[in-house]
């Protein structure tokens, strides 16, 4: 967890270190560092993915995202991050980043380093391509249950983003 610089939105951000110019465009599932997030999706279907990230150098402005340990061509090579925290869903392949969630329930969202030095602050999933809350620091982060807490937690509680949208 990155504690400095302290301009992230929550309690910390993640950075792929060391920043020595490494780029993983191919074979990243087996060769790149990975972050895993357990996410409860309320339904199956296409979700649009937004990332709040930032580059630390010219060669550190992209990341790959997958689901359940698998690369997904519609959400790899997410880019267009600047040296300030920026929201992006742009992929180097052209279309916006999406993930097809096969079923409702808990799935593991994977984030793989594409370029070292990339910093990530938040992930937001929406059911429509627009994300009205993906400005500035964006929506509040969700917090999973404590390890000893037996209360079920649904991290997919929708946030009202206008007609026809849910943010997870």
C-alpha positions in Angstrom: 0.0 0.0 0.0 1.3 3.4 -1.0 1.3 6.0 1.7 3.1 8.8 -0.2 2.4 10.9 -2.1 -0.7 11.4 0.1 -3.0 12.6 -2.7 -4.9 9.4 -3.1 -8.6 9.3 -2.2 -8.8 6.7 0.6 -6.4 5.2 3.1 -3.8 4.3 0.4 -3.1 3.5 -3.2 -1.2 0.7 -4.9 1.9 1.1 -7.1 3.8 -1.4 -9.2 7.4 -1.1 -7.9 10.3 -0.8 -8.6 9.7 1.7 -11.5 12.6 0.5 -13.7 10.9 0.5 -17.1 9.4 -3.0 -17.1 6.4 -3.6 -19.4 4.3 -6.7 -19.7 2.0 -6.7 -22.7 2.0 -10.5 -23.3 2.0 -13.4 -20.8 1.0 -11.0 -18.0 -1.2 -13.5 -16.3 1.8 -15.6 -15.4 4.6 -13.0 -15.4 3.1 -9.8 -13.8 2.4 -8.8 -10.2 -1.3 -9.1 -9.5 -3.8 -7.6 -7.1 -7.0 -9.6 -6.4 -10.3 -8.1 -5.2 -13.3 -10.2 -4.1 -16.4 -8.5 -5.5 -20.0 -9.5 -5.1 -21.9 -8.8 -8.3 -25.7 -8.6 -8.0 -26.3 -10.0 -11.5 -24.6 -11.5 -14.5 -23.8 -9.3 -17.5 -21.6 -6.6 -19.0 -20.0 -4.2 -16.5 -18.1 -1.1 -17.6 -14.8 -0.6 -15.7 -13.4 2.7 -14.6 -10.0 3.1 -12.9 -8.6 6.1 -11.0 -4.9 5.9 -11.7 -1.8 7.9 -12.3 1.5 7.5 -14.1 4.9 8.2 -12.5 6.7 8.4 -15.8 6.0 8.2 -19.5 6.2 4.4 -19.5 3.9 3.8 -16.5 0.4 4.7 -17.7 -1.4 1.4 -18.2 -2.8 -1.7 -16.5 -4.6 -5.0 -17.2 -7.8 -6.2 -15.5 -9.3 -9.6 -15.6 -11.8 -11.9 -13.9 -11.3 -15.1 -11.9 -7.6 -15.4 -12.9 -8.3 -15.0 -16.6 -7.1 -12.3 -19.0 -10.0 -10.5 -20.7 -9.3 -8.8 -24.0 -12.0 -6.2 -23.4 -10.3 -5.0 -20.2 -6.6 -5.3 -20.9 -4.2 -2.4 -21.7 -6.3 0.2 -19.9 -4.5 3.5 -20.4 -4.7 7.3 -20.8 -3.6 8.1 -17.3 -1.6 11.3 -16.6 0.7 12.4 -13.9 -2.3 13.5 -11.8 -5.0 11.2 -10.6 -7.2 10.5 -13.7 -10.3 8.4 -14.3 -10.0 6.2 -17.4 -11.8 3.4 -19.1 -9.9 3.7 -22.4 -8.1 0.7 -23.8 -5.2 0.8 -26.2 -7.4 -1.5 -28.5 -10.0 1.2 -28.9 -13.2 0.2 -27.0 -13.9 1.2 -23.4 -13.0 -1.4 -20.8 -15.7 -3.9 -20.0 -16.0 -7.2 -18.1 -18.6 -9.9 -18.8 -19.5 -11.3 -15.4 -20.9 -14.9 -16.0 -23.1 -15.1 -12.9 -24.3 -13.2 -9.9 -22.2 -13.7 -6.8 -18.6 -13.4 -5.7 -15.9 -13.2 -8.4 -12.3 -12.3 -8.1 -11.3 -9.1 -10.1 -7.6 -9.3 -11.0 -5.4 -6.3 -11.7 -2.1 -7.0 -13.4 0.8 -4.6 -13.9 1.3 -3.7 -17.5 3.9 -1.1 -16.8 5.8 -0.7 -13.5 5.4 2.6 -11.7 1.7 2.7 -12.5 -0.4 3.8 -9.4 -4.0 2.8 -8.9 -6.4 4.3 -6.4 -9.9 2.9 -7.2 -11.9 0.6 -9.4 -15.5 1.4 -10.3 -17.9 -1.0 -12.1 -21.1 0.4 -13.8 -23.8 -1.2 -15.8 -23.9 1.8 -18.2 -21.0 3.3 -20.0 -21.3 6.7 -18.3 -20.0 7.3 -14.7 -21.2 10.5 -13.3 -19.4 9.9 -10.0 -16.1 9.2 -11.7 -14.8 12.7 -11.2 -12.3 14.0 -8.6 -11.9 11.4 -5.9 -15.0 9.5 -7.0 -17.4 7.5 -4.9 -16.5 6.4 -1.3 -14.6 3.1 -1.2 -16.5 0.0 -0.1 -15.2 -1.8 3.0 -15.4 -5.6 3.4 -16.4 -7.2 6.7 -13.7 -7.7 9.3 -12.1 -11.2 9.2 -13.9 -12.3 12.3 -17.2 -10.6 11.4 -19.9 -13.2 10.5 -22.2 -10.6 9.0 -22.7 -11.1 5.3 -21.4 -8.2 3.2 -22.6 -7.3 -0.2 -20.0 -5.1 -1.8 -22.2 -4.5 -4.8 -24.7 -2.1 -3.1 -25.7 0.2 -5.9 -24.9 3.9 -5.8 -27.5 6.1 -7.5 -25.9 7.4 -10.7 -29.0 8.5 -12.4 -31.6 6.5 -14.4 -30.4 3.0 -15.6 -27.1 2.8 -13.8 -25.6 1.0 -10.8 -22.1 1.5 -9.5 -20.4 -1.3 -7.7 
